Amino acid sequence: MNEQQLYHPVQIGAVHTTGNLFLAPLAGYTDIPFRTLCIEHGADFTFTEMVSAEGLSREGEKTMELMYRAPNEKQYAIQLFMSNTDSLKQALEQLLPFHPEVIDINCGCPVPKVTKTGAGSAMMKTPSLITDVVRTITAEVDIPVSVKFRTGWDAQSENFLEFAQAALDGGASALTLHARTRSQGYAPFADWSKLRALKQYCLTHGYTVPVFGSGDLFIAEDAIRMLQETGIDAVMFARGAIGNPFIFSQAKALLEGREKPEITKLMRVEAIIRHLDLMIETFGEKTACTLMRKHTCSYLKGIANTSPIKQAVVQAVKREHYLDALSPLVDL
């Protein structure tokens, strides 16, 4: 398969995406400003941070805010997490006014505060639960459901094929596999052979649902390699997009047979300022300057002699402080 064929639209239920380069849901990162920026740089489909179904059912204000759509977000998915179906119908009532194109279910988060409640990757211990969750949603709303999960809880219980079947039994329209177990967390290395196995399982059993891949996508070339090696339908950039929204335009260029654009220091500085301005617009200057610290350090990763800049940014509380801190990199 050549590169041009590797880049293509994807169908999720009745939803058609423009391409197959997705931004994964990332708690604490994929807020409106970051999603906006990634779309500007070529992301074809985006996911919100994970939203608590329980919090939604209680109409929690902060929970509701996570579902707002970015101004340039023509298509997006709201990701939910839960440990049972008890509050799901009430949560869906709160979600419907936001009109997401897709509802995604988180069965992959490895964080203890999530898994100890039975949510996230802990759901993989009870595959029948995901059948109930997806079935409940598809019975209530006419929105495609996707399910994101891992290869298993640990190396001794890799049940991703059984879990995928359970999701399909409920009526899932798409499957996303993070090719690690829960116990691996984010340690190297993701096992992409499991992605190939999942795609083959679906084809062999007559399922036409798309399969998306996640894990170890840190540079544009990784996306091409994952698509070529596994036969999956789309890639989902997660940590590889933090401080690097350019990964979308670079991957698209390679997939379309073009030369990968070089990212200059000036482009990085411009992206930081653009990201900061979007943050200020969304959260106000003080909160934005605090939230941008982690992002800025990621943007500057790999650039020599930026320690003083990072130190200054950690103290920044105003937009002008960021401009001053970044000025050694480029004449602002």
SULURDA-V629776 format. One record per residue. N is the residue number from 1. PSI is psi in degrees with one decimal (999 if undefined). OMEGA is omega in degrees with one decimal (999 if undefined). Layout:
# SULURDA-V629776
n={N/N}
psi={PSI/PSI}
omega={OMEGA/OMEGA}
This chain:
# SULURDA-V629776
n={1/2/3/4/5/6/7/8/9/10/11/12/13/14/15/16/17/18/19/20/21/22/23/24/25/26/27/28/29/30/31/32/33/34/35/36/37/38/39/40/41/42/43/44/45/46/47/48/49/50/51/52/53/54/55/56/57/58/59/60/61/62/63/64/65/66/67/68/69/70/71/72/73/74/75/76/77/78/79/80/81/82/83/84/85/86/87/88/89/90/91/92/93/94/95/96/97/98/99/100/101/102/103/104/105/106/107/108/109/110/111/112/113/114/115/116/117/118/119/120/121/122/123/124/125/126/127/128/129/130/131/132/133/134/135/136/137/138/139/140/141/142/143/144/145/146/147/148/149/150/151/152/153/154/155/156/157/158/159/160/161/162/163/164/165/166/167/168/169/170/171/172/173/174/175/176/177/178/179/180/181/182/183/184/185/186/187/188/189/190/191/192/193/194/195/196/197/198/199/200/201/202/203/204/205/206/207/208/209/210/211/212/213/214/215/216/217/218/219/220/221/222/223/224/225/226/227/228/229/230/231/232/233/234/235/236/237/238/239/240/241/242/243/244/245/246/247/248/249/250/251/252/253/254/255/256/257/258/259/260/261/262/263/264/265/266/267/268/269/270/271/272/273/274/275/276/277/278/279/280/281/282/283/284/285/286/287/288/289/290/291/292/293/294/295/296/297/298/299/300/301/302/303/304/305/306/307/308/309/310/311/312/313/314/315/316/317/318/319/320/321/322/323/324/325/326/327/328/329/330/331/332}
psi={128.5/172.8/-39.5/-34.8/-22.9/-28.3/118.6/162.6/162.0/141.6/122.8/99.8/-123.0/3.4/132.8/121.3/159.5/-24.5/-168.6/32.9/105.4/151.6/121.5/158.1/128.0/111.5/129.0/-0.1/-47.7/59.4/-178.5/-47.4/-44.5/-41.8/-40.5/-46.8/-42.2/-36.7/-41.6/-29.9/6.2/5.2/131.8/-24.9/142.0/156.8/142.5/169.8/160.8/138.0/130.9/122.3/-37.6/-46.1/-38.1/-42.9/-24.4/2.1/39.6/130.0/-45.4/-33.7/-42.9/-38.0/-27.7/-18.1/-4.1/142.9/140.2/151.4/-33.6/13.3/88.6/-31.9/137.9/164.8/140.9/125.2/127.7/151.0/146.6/167.3/-5.2/-178.3/7.3/-46.6/12.5/-44.0/-40.7/-36.8/-40.8/-33.2/-36.6/-28.6/-36.4/-40.5/-15.7/-11.8/53.5/150.0/-29.9/146.2/123.3/139.4/125.3/112.3/28.2/-15.7/126.4/-0.7/128.3/-38.4/-20.4/-47.3/-29.0/-16.4/-5.4/2.8/-175.9/-140.0/-13.4/-22.1/-21.6/-15.1/-20.3/81.1/-32.6/-23.9/-39.5/-31.2/-46.4/-41.8/-52.0/-41.5/-40.0/-44.2/-47.7/-23.5/-25.9/-35.8/155.7/57.4/131.3/145.0/130.3/156.9/127.8/126.8/176.8/-177.9/-17.3/178.7/-45.4/-178.1/-24.4/-7.7/51.2/100.4/30.9/-31.1/-41.6/-40.9/-40.4/-43.1/-39.4/-39.8/-42.1/-36.1/-31.7/-15.6/24.6/141.0/-8.6/153.1/134.6/126.3/122.0/115.0/51.3/160.0/167.0/-41.3/-22.4/-20.8/-116.1/20.0/151.3/148.4/150.0/142.5/91.9/-17.4/-26.0/-31.1/-44.8/-40.1/-39.8/-44.0/-42.8/-37.9/-46.7/-46.1/-44.6/-33.8/11.8/18.3/131.5/6.2/142.7/150.6/129.4/147.6/143.3/147.6/116.2/40.6/85.2/-21.5/162.4/-37.8/-27.6/-37.2/-43.0/-43.4/-42.5/-44.8/-41.1/-42.5/-26.5/-24.0/11.6/173.7/-25.3/155.6/148.7/102.5/132.1/-101.6/-27.2/-16.7/-13.8/121.8/9.3/58.3/-15.0/-16.6/-27.4/-48.9/-34.1/-45.0/-41.2/-41.9/-47.5/-41.5/-27.1/8.1/15.4/167.3/140.5/124.6/139.3/140.0/111.8/167.7/-37.8/-41.9/-37.0/-44.2/-43.0/-37.5/-39.9/-46.5/-41.4/-44.6/-44.5/-43.9/-37.0/-38.1/-45.3/-42.0/-33.9/-42.5/-8.4/156.8/-46.7/-51.4/-41.3/-44.0/-33.4/-47.3/-30.6/-11.7/-48.7/-37.6/-44.1/-42.9/-34.5/-39.9/-34.7/-4.7/131.2/-9.4/126.0/149.0/37.1/6.6/-45.2/-34.6/-45.4/-39.8/-40.0/-38.9/-37.3/-22.4/-7.6/133.9/-1.1/157.5/-41.8/-28.2/-38.6/-44.3/-43.4/-44.2/-36.9/-13.2/-32.3/-23.2/-30.5/153.4/103.2/999}
omega={-179.8/-173.7/-178.1/179.0/179.8/177.5/-174.2/174.7/178.4/176.9/176.6/-171.9/178.7/-177.4/177.4/176.0/-178.7/-179.3/-174.1/174.4/-171.4/170.8/-177.6/171.7/-178.2/179.9/179.0/-177.7/-171.5/174.8/-177.0/-179.8/-178.2/178.2/177.4/-177.7/-179.6/176.2/177.6/-179.0/170.7/177.2/-176.4/-178.7/-173.2/-179.1/174.6/166.7/-178.3/-174.1/-179.5/176.6/178.5/178.0/178.1/-177.5/178.6/179.1/177.7/-174.7/-178.4/177.0/-179.9/-177.5/-179.8/-174.8/-179.5/-180.0/176.3/-177.5/-177.9/-175.1/-178.5/178.1/174.4/176.2/170.7/179.3/178.0/168.3/-177.9/178.0/178.3/-178.6/-172.2/-175.0/-171.9/-178.2/177.9/178.5/-179.3/177.9/179.5/-177.3/-173.0/-179.2/-179.9/174.7/176.5/177.2/-178.0/169.4/-178.6/179.9/-179.4/173.7/-175.5/-177.1/-177.2/-174.1/-175.8/-177.6/175.8/-175.4/-178.0/176.4/-177.7/-179.6/179.3/-176.4/176.1/178.6/-179.2/177.3/-179.0/-177.0/-179.1/-179.8/-179.3/174.4/-179.9/-178.3/-178.0/-179.7/178.4/-178.2/-176.3/177.2/-174.9/-173.4/179.5/-179.8/179.3/179.8/172.8/-177.8/179.1/-175.2/-179.0/-178.1/178.9/178.7/176.0/-175.7/-179.2/-177.1/178.0/-173.4/-173.3/178.8/176.3/-178.7/177.2/178.8/178.8/177.7/178.9/177.5/179.5/179.5/179.5/-179.4/178.6/179.5/174.8/179.5/167.5/-167.2/173.2/171.6/176.8/-176.4/176.9/-176.8/178.2/-178.8/175.7/1.6/175.6/-178.4/-175.3/178.4/177.5/175.8/178.5/179.9/179.9/179.5/179.3/178.2/-179.4/-179.6/-178.0/-177.0/172.6/178.3/-179.8/-178.9/177.8/177.0/-179.3/-176.7/178.5/177.4/177.7/173.5/-173.1/176.4/-176.1/-178.5/178.8/-179.2/179.7/-178.3/179.9/179.9/-178.6/-173.1/-170.9/-177.9/178.9/-170.8/-178.8/176.3/-177.5/179.2/178.4/-178.4/-179.8/179.5/-178.8/-176.4/-175.6/177.6/179.4/-176.9/179.9/-179.9/178.5/-179.8/179.5/178.8/-179.5/-179.4/179.2/176.4/178.0/178.0/179.5/-179.9/177.8/179.4/-177.4/176.5/178.7/179.0/178.3/179.1/178.9/178.7/177.8/-178.5/176.9/179.8/179.3/-179.7/175.8/177.0/-179.4/179.3/-175.8/-170.6/-172.8/-170.5/-174.9/179.9/-179.5/-177.9/177.0/-178.1/-176.1/-177.5/-177.7/179.5/-177.1/178.8/177.2/177.8/-174.3/-178.5/178.1/177.2/-175.0/172.8/179.3/179.1/177.9/179.1/179.6/179.2/179.6/-178.9/-179.8/178.6/-172.7/176.8/177.5/179.3/-177.9/176.7/177.3/179.5/178.4/-177.9/-176.2/-175.0/177.1/-179.6/-176.3/-179.7/-178.7/999}
